[in-house]
Amino acid sequence: MNATDRTPADLLSSALAADPGRPLVTFYDDATGERVELSVATFANWVAKTANLLQDELSVEAGDRVTLLLPAHWQTAVWLLACASVGVVADVGGDPAAADVVVSGPEPEQLEAARACSGPRVALALRPLGGRFPQPPEGFADYAVEVPGQGDRFVPYAPVDPEEPALIVAGREFSGAEVVERARAEAPDHGLTGPGSRILSGLPYDTWEGLNAGLYAPLATGGSVVLCRHLDRLDADGLDKRVESERVTVIAR
């Protein structure tokens, strides 16, 4: 990655320029058997479409707050980088009533909490391959319906200031520059030593540690992540086989 990268979006741009075809996020859901592998280019395309949705359809502006009521999932990672691309604050698990936009998973309790947001509400079905809801929740836009038609390239209306707030998780606020700096500094603690490092993470996304192991540190070091939801349902033998088949170099759980 480039030393001049100051925001998470910069990190993604550098990864795209360096090797667009390499895997970046491989996602498993051990409750459903789902496996999805996203190259840097595919992930970046999802990020661009989601950023265009935020900027053009949902009319967010730099400094607005987007509350994410989502689990550790590849689509959550997309939303985190889309928020960074636009320059809005990604508030992970935050108060929907204080948000300009809320993005909810499909669970009834998440959707009910999300209704406290007076601004736009987006729901994710979190179905395999980014599938739609059979019936969209009332009062919510279905992400899988809205995002495909968005542009494949994204340019923010105004340059993103790396010193402005970019992320809130577990009550702690980070600027974009802080996210990048901490991701780089703490990557060795996760065993991420540079390109080729591959971390398997079963940590939730509701803490900095989970976000860093499951997204930011691999991105900052040119590595990749095997992001596992419901990893507790996988027995020791299954985990060993996954580590071998995915060429994992370090585990965070």
C-alpha positions in Angstrom: 0.0 0.0 0.0 1.1 3.6 -0.6 2.5 5.6 2.3 0.4 8.6 1.1 -2.9 6.7 1.7 -4.8 8.7 4.3 -8.4 7.2 4.2 -9.8 3.6 4.0 -11.0 4.6 0.5 -7.3 5.4 -0.5 -6.3 2.0 0.7 -8.8 0.4 -1.6 -7.7 2.5 -4.5 -4.1 1.5 -4.0 -5.1 -2.2 -3.7 -7.0 -1.9 -7.0 -4.1 -0.3 -8.7 -1.6 -2.9 -7.4 -3.5 -6.2 -8.2 -7.2 -6.0 -9.0 -7.6 -9.7 -9.5 -6.3 -11.0 -6.2 -8.8 -12.1 -3.5 -9.6 -9.5 -0.9 -12.6 -10.8 1.0 -13.7 -14.4 1.2 -16.9 -14.8 3.2 -18.4 -17.9 4.8 -21.7 -18.3 6.7 -21.5 -21.5 8.6 -25.2 -21.4 9.3 -26.2 -21.5 5.6 -23.1 -23.0 3.9 -22.6 -19.8 1.8 -19.2 -19.0 0.4 -18.4 -15.9 -1.6 -15.0 -14.8 -2.8 -14.5 -11.2 -3.9 -11.5 -10.0 -5.7 -10.2 -6.5 -5.2 -11.9 -5.4 -8.4 -15.2 -7.0 -7.6 -15.2 -5.6 -4.0 -14.3 -2.1 -5.4 -17.2 -2.3 -7.9 -19.7 -3.0 -5.1 -18.2 -0.1 -3.1 -18.5 2.3 -6.0 -22.1 1.3 -6.6 -23.0 1.6 -2.9 -21.2 5.0 -2.7 -23.2 6.2 -5.7 -26.4 5.0 -4.0 -25.4 7.0 -0.8 -24.4 10.2 -2.6 -27.0 10.3 -5.5 -30.0 8.5 -4.3 -29.9 8.9 -0.5 -28.4 12.5 -0.8 -25.9 12.1 2.0 -23.3 14.7 2.5 -19.8 14.7 4.1 -20.2 14.5 7.8 -23.6 12.9 7.8 -24.0 9.8 10.0 -25.0 6.4 8.5 -25.8 3.8 11.2 -25.1 0.2 10.3 -27.1 -2.4 12.1 -25.3 -5.3 10.4 -23.2 -8.3 11.3 -19.7 -9.2 10.2 -20.5 -9.8 6.5 -19.0 -9.0 3.1 -21.8 -6.6 2.4 -21.1 -4.8 5.7 -17.5 -4.4 4.6 -18.7 -2.9 1.3 -20.8 -0.3 3.3 -17.9 0.6 5.5 -15.7 1.4 2.5 -18.6 3.1 0.7 -19.1 5.5 3.6 -15.4 6.2 3.6 -15.5 7.0 -0.1 -18.3 9.5 0.3 -16.9 11.0 3.5 -19.8 10.2 5.8 -19.5 8.6 9.3 -20.1 4.9 9.5 -21.7 4.4 12.9 -21.5 0.6 13.6 -24.4 -0.5 15.8 -25.2 3.1 16.7 -28.4 4.8 17.6 -30.7 5.0 14.5 -32.6 7.9 16.0 -29.4 10.0 15.7 -28.6 8.9 12.1 -29.2 10.6 8.8 -29.5 7.2 7.1 -29.9 3.7 8.7 -28.8 0.4 7.1 -30.4 -2.7 8.6 -30.0 -6.4 8.4 -33.0 -8.7 8.0 -33.6 -9.6 11.6 -36.9 -8.3 13.0 -35.2 -6.7 16.0 -32.8 -4.8 13.7 -35.6 -3.6 11.4 -37.6 -2.5 14.4 -34.7 -0.5 15.9 -34.0 1.0 12.5 -37.5 2.5 12.3 -36.3 5.1 14.8 -34.4 6.8 12.0 -36.3 9.7 10.4 -34.2 9.7 7.3 -33.8 7.1 4.5 -33.8 3.4 5.6 -32.1 0.6 3.6 -32.5 -3.1 4.4 -30.1 -5.9 3.4 -31.5 -9.4 3.1 -28.0 -10.9 3.5 -29.0 -13.7 1.2 -26.4 -15.6 -0.9 -25.0 -13.7 -3.8 -26.6 -10.5 -2.6 -30.1 -11.7 -3.2 -33.3 -9.6 -2.7 -35.9 -9.9 -0.1 -38.9 -12.0 -1.2 -41.0 -9.1 0.2 -39.1 -5.9 1.2 -39.8 -4.7 4.7 -42.3 -1.8 4.8 -40.6 1.5 5.0 -37.2 0.3 3.7 -35.5 0.3 0.3 -34.1 -3.1 -0.6 -30.4 -2.7 -1.1 -30.3 -5.6 -3.6 -32.9 -3.8 -5.8 -31.4 -0.4 -5.6 -27.6 -1.0 -6.0 -27.3 -2.9 -9.3 -28.3 0.1 -11.4 -25.8 2.4 -9.8 -22.7 3.6 -11.6 -19.5 1.4 -11.6 -17.3 4.4 -11.0 -17.5 6.8 -8.1 -16.2 10.3 -7.6 -17.2 12.2 -4.5 -18.7 15.7 -4.9 -16.1 17.0 -2.6 -12.7 15.6 -1.6 -12.8 13.5 1.6 -10.9 15.1 4.5 -8.9 12.4 6.3 -9.0 14.3 9.5 -12.8 14.3 9.7 -14.8 11.6 11.6 -15.2 8.5 9.5 -16.0 5.6 11.9 -17.8 5.1 15.2 -17.6 1.7 16.8 -18.3 0.7 20.5 -18.7 4.4 21.3 -15.2 5.4 20.0 -14.8 7.8 17.1 -12.0 7.6 14.5 -11.1 9.9 11.7 -10.2 8.3 8.3 -6.5 8.9 9.0 -6.8 7.3 12.4 -8.4 4.2 10.9 -5.5 3.9 8.4 -2.8 4.6 11.0 -4.1 2.1 13.5 -4.7 -0.5 10.9 -1.1 -0.3 9.8 0.3 -0.1 13.3 -1.7 -3.0 14.6 -1.5 -5.3 11.6 1.6 -7.1 13.0 -0.4 -7.9 16.2 -2.8 -9.8 14.0 0.1 -11.6 12.2 -0.4 -9.6 9.0 3.1 -8.9 7.7 2.4 -7.7 4.2 1.2 -9.0 0.8 0.3 -12.6 0.8 -0.8 -12.6 4.5 -4.3 -14.1 4.8 -6.3 -13.8 8.1 -9.3 -15.9 9.0 -11.5 -13.8 11.3 -14.5 -15.0 13.2 -14.7 -11.8 15.2 -17.9 -9.7 15.1 -17.8 -6.2 13.6 -19.0 -4.5 16.8 -15.5 -3.7 18.1 -12.5 -2.0 16.6 -10.6 -5.3 17.0 -13.2 -7.1 14.9 -13.3 -4.4 12.2 -9.5 -4.3 12.0 -8.9 -8.0 11.8 -11.9 -8.5 9.5 -11.3 -5.6 7.1 -8.9 -2.7 7.7 -5.6 -4.4 8.6 -5.7 -6.8 5.7 -6.6 -3.9 3.4 -3.8 -1.8 4.8 -1.1 -4.4 4.4 -2.0 -5.9 1.0 -3.3 -9.0 2.6 -6.7 -10.6 2.5 -9.4 -11.9 4.9 -11.5 -15.0 5.2 -14.4 -13.5 7.0 -16.5 -16.1 8.9 -20.0 -15.7 10.3 -21.3 -18.3 12.8 -17.8 -19.8 13.0 -18.8 -21.4 16.3 -20.8 -23.9 14.2 -17.7 -25.2 12.6 -15.9 -28.1 14.4 -12.1 -28.2 14.8 -11.7 -30.6 11.9 -13.7 -28.3 9.6 -11.7 -25.3 10.7 -8.4 -27.1 10.0 -9.7 -28.0 6.5 -10.7 -24.4 5.9 -7.4 -23.0 7.0 -5.6 -25.4 4.6 -7.9 -24.9 1.6 -7.9 -21.1 2.0 -4.2 -20.9 2.7 -4.8 -19.0 5.9 -1.7 -17.7 7.6 -3.2 -16.5 10.9 -6.5 -16.8 12.8 -8.4 -14.2 14.8 -11.4 -15.6 16.8 
